[in-house]
Amino acid sequence: MQAQASAIQTRIFKARNFLFFVAVLLMHWTLPRPAPGDVVFMLAFLPSILVNPRVHKQTMVFLLLVCVWGLSVYFSSIDFFGDPAVRFQLFAHTFCMMLTVTSCLVALSWDEGDFHKFMKIYMVACCISATLGVIGFAAHIPLFIWDDRAKGLFDEPISFGAFLLPGLFGAMYMLTNRRGFFFPLITMVLCVAGVLLSFSRADVVSLIVFAPLYFLVLNRHQLARAVAVLMIGAFIIVVLTAIAFVSFHGFQDKLMSRLTLAEPYDLGKMGRYARYVLAIPLILTHPFGLGMLQIDKIFPEPIHNIFISSFVNYGWLAGVAWIMLTVLSVKVTFQNYHATKSPIAVWLGFSLVAQLPCALLQQVEHWRHLWMLFGLMWGFNAANFVRRALPTRQAWAALPQQTWVGPPVQPAHPMQPAQWEPRW
């Protein structure tokens, strides 16, 4: 009976992973509402509960912060439920919260092998998205560009570029750890091209700052070689940019216009930066927030900053919850790595931190990949990586007056990590 129950758990685990991976593969397609991947993510939610992973303290803190933020969104907008646009946005926010909970539950039962599969699937999605963006930019296909900037099947170039950054880091991880060559190399080239052609200032800053830093962390034991590779890579990017500068119509004008800290829509009495200052009195006088979409009745555009937006739209509790979620995520990254020494924890940390410049210039609460990264990071289960902290077979054999006589004990089902057990 126990073996039958274990077999059922294994089937549920595999089915859940399949649905989750399909949803990740479709994540680059965000134009319909709801998007195709949204439906698949919802289908993965129930099996994630049935797998019944052991929830730890870290997960409970995460779920509490997400619930506080979500309840604040609903409470601030309770007087505007009659507006169909408000109801739709509340539905979209609810989906994002369910997505992050699903990702958290998924990560609780994953080991390093499962994360490697996820990384490859995510990189495939990035290759598809980046290819659409690059082709759209080169051929001026309206579906794949916005304001002559690559966006693929995303709503906007900034979310398109931000989506590609974890794929770029995944390619660096695979190349450094010799988990393939051509696929990670192609992914890296496409992701870099996609980020640059998005002409998003925040994405390019993340690319310039976090990509070299992550590469140096990966190759910290060979820093001289890593620096040399980075210099070669930078030279290649400069050469390709120069070629595009003289080859593609409109590239020169767009590049020069984006090489600035402030576009025309950033400046002025109602520009992006001015709205940050004008929002402060609204935050102080509305502790429960203005409510969903109500800022549009005051300013010509929303507050393009998730930290300020959470305070002014959804109230003080939502603002504090988002700040704590962001700050504590950095702490959780260090805790995950300290407990496991797994480079997967570092990859998740850099993938999430690279989104921060975008969060300072955009309301990112509707970005699916951001919520997914939050869930995977906070659901990261150190118990499934315990093999890194256990003695090797040779270490067991070296113990005095004891003999190793058996192979590693395999788990009863995928939710339990394989562990080395001495047999005397």
Residue pairs with C-beta under 8 A, 6 or more apart in sequence:
6 412
6 413
7 413
9 51
9 413
9 415
10 413
10 414
12 47
12 50
12 51
13 47
13 51
13 109
13 413
13 414
13 415
14 414
15 47
16 44
16 47
16 48
16 50
16 51
16 106
17 106
17 114
17 117
19 40
19 41
19 43
19 44
19 47
20 41
20 44
20 48
20 102
20 103
20 106
20 118
21 117
21 118
21 121
22 37
22 40
23 37
23 38
23 40
23 41
23 43
23 44
24 37
24 118
24 121
24 122
24 125
24 372
25 37
25 121
25 124
25 125
26 35
26 36
26 37
26 40
26 125
27 37
27 125
27 163
27 368
27 369
27 372
28 125
28 126
28 128
28 129
28 132
28 152
28 153
28 154
28 163
29 35
29 36
29 37
29 153
30 37
30 153
30 154
30 155
30 159
30 368
31 153
31 154
31 155
33 88
33 92
34 95
35 368
37 368
38 95
38 99
38 368
41 95
41 98
41 99
41 102
41 368
42 95
42 98
44 102
44 106
45 98
45 101
45 102
48 102
48 105
48 106
49 105
51 105
51 109
51 415
53 105
53 108
53 109
53 381
53 415
54 108
54 383
55 108
56 108
56 381
58 332
58 335
58 378
59 104
59 108
59 378
59 379
61 328
61 378
62 104
62 325
62 374
62 375
62 378
62 379
63 101
63 104
65 321
65 324
65 325
65 328
66 97
66 100
66 101
66 321
66 325
68 317
68 318
68 321
69 97
69 310
69 314
69 317
69 318
69 321
69 322
69 325
70 93
70 94
70 97
72 288
72 289
72 314
72 315
72 317
72 318
72 321
73 90
73 93
73 292
73 313
73 314
73 318
74 90
75 288
75 315
76 288
76 289
76 290
76 291
76 292
76 313
76 314
76 315
76 318
77 86
77 90
77 291
77 292
78 291
79 291
80 86
80 291
80 292
80 293
80 294
81 87
81 90
83 293
85 293
86 291
86 292
86 293
89 292
89 293
90 292
92 366
93 365
93 366
96 365
96 366
96 368
96 371
97 371
99 368
99 371
99 372
99 375
100 371
100 372
100 374
100 375
101 375
102 375
103 371
103 372
103 373
103 374
103 375
103 376
103 379
104 374
104 375
104 376
104 378
104 379
105 375
105 379
106 375
106 376
106 379
107 375
107 376
107 377
107 378
107 379
107 380
107 381
108 379
108 381
109 381
109 384
109 414
109 415
110 118
110 381
110 384
111 384
111 385
111 414
111 417
112 342
112 344
112 384
112 385
114 414
115 344
116 179
116 344
118 376
119 170
119 173
119 174
119 344
119 347
120 170
120 183
122 166
122 167
122 170
123 167
123 170
123 171
123 174
123 183
123 184
123 187
125 167
126 163
126 164
126 166
126 167
126 168
126 170
126 187
126 190
126 191
126 194
127 167
127 186
127 187
127 190
129 152
129 153
129 154
129 160
129 163
129 164
129 194
130 152
130 164
130 167
130 190
130 191
130 193
130 194
131 190
132 144
132 152
132 153
133 144
133 145
133 150
133 151
133 152
133 160
133 194
133 197
133 198
134 150
134 190
134 193
134 194
134 197
135 141
135 144
136 143
136 144
136 145
136 150
136 151
136 152
137 144
137 145
137 148
137 149
137 150
137 197
137 248
138 248
140 148
143 153
144 150
144 151
144 152
144 153
145 151
146 156
146 157
147 157
148 250
148 254
149 157
149 197
149 198
149 199
149 200
149 254
150 157
150 160
150 194
150 197
150 198
150 199
151 157
151 159
151 160
151 198
152 160
152 194
154 160
154 163
156 362
157 198
157 199
157 200
157 203
158 198
158 200
158 202
158 203
158 358
158 361
158 362
159 358
159 362
159 364
159 367
160 194
160 198
160 200
161 194
161 195
161 198
161 200
161 202
161 203
161 204
161 207
162 200
162 202
162 203
162 206
162 354
162 355
162 358
162 364
162 367
162 369
162 370
163 367
163 369
164 190
164 191
164 194
164 195
164 203
165 191
165 195
165 203
165 206
165 207
165 210
165 211
165 351
165 354
165 355
166 347
166 351
166 354
166 369
166 373
167 187
167 191
168 187
168 188
168 191
168 192
168 195
168 207
168 211
169 210
169 211
169 214
169 347
169 350
169 351
169 354
170 184
170 187
170 347
171 184
171 185
171 187
171 188
171 191
172 184
172 188
172 211
172 214
172 215
172 218
173 179
173 218
173 343
173 347
174 180
174 183
174 184
175 181
175 184
175 185
175 188
176 215
176 218
176 219
177 343
192 207
192 237
193 240
195 203
195 204
195 207
196 204
196 207
196 237
196 241
198 204
199 254
199 255
199 258
200 358
201 258
201 261
201 361
202 357
202 358
202 360
202 361
202 362
203 357
203 358
205 357
206 354
206 355
206 356
206 357
206 358
209 357
210 350
210 353
210 354
212 230
213 350
214 346
214 347
214 350
215 226
215 229
215 230
216 223
216 226
216 227
216 230
217 346
217 350
218 226
218 343
218 346
219 225
219 226
219 229
220 226
241 255
244 251
245 251
245 252
245 255
246 252
257 263
262 271
262 273
264 271
265 271
265 272
265 301
266 272
266 273
267 273
267 274
268 274
270 278
270 299
270 300
270 301
272 301
272 304
272 361
275 299
275 301
275 303
275 304
276 303
276 305
276 308
278 299
279 303
279 308
279 311
279 312
282 290
282 295
282 298
282 312
283 308
283 311
283 312
283 316
283 319
286 312
286 315
287 315
287 316
288 315
288 316
289 311
289 312
289 313
289 314
289 315
289 316
289 318
290 298
290 312
290 313
291 313
292 313
294 313
295 302
295 303
295 309
295 312
295 313
296 302
302 309
302 363
303 309
303 312
303 313
303 363
304 361
304 362
304 363
305 359
305 360
305 361
305 362
305 363
306 322
306 359
306 360
306 362
306 363
306 364
306 365
307 319
307 322
307 323
307 326
307 359
307 360
308 319
309 363
309 365
310 318
310 319
310 321
310 322
310 365
311 318
311 319
325 374
326 356
326 359
329 349
329 352
329 374
329 377
329 378
330 349
330 353
332 377
332 378
332 380
333 345
333 346
333 348
333 349
333 352
333 353
333 377
334 349
336 342
336 345
336 348
336 349
336 377
336 380
336 382
337 345
337 346
337 349
339 382
339 385
340 382
340 385
340 386
340 388
340 389
341 388
341 389
342 385
342 388
344 380
345 380
348 373
348 376
348 377
348 380
349 377
351 373
352 370
352 373
352 374
352 377
355 364
355 367
355 370
355 373
358 364
364 370
383 417
384 417
385 417
386 417
386 419
387 417
387 418
387 419
387 420
390 419
390 420
391 420
392 420
393 404
393 408
393 420
396 402
396 404
396 420
396 422
397 403
397 404
399 422
402 422
402 424
403 424
404 422
404 423
405 423
406 421
406 423
408 418
408 419
408 420
408 421
409 418
409 419
409 420
409 421
410 418
411 417
411 418
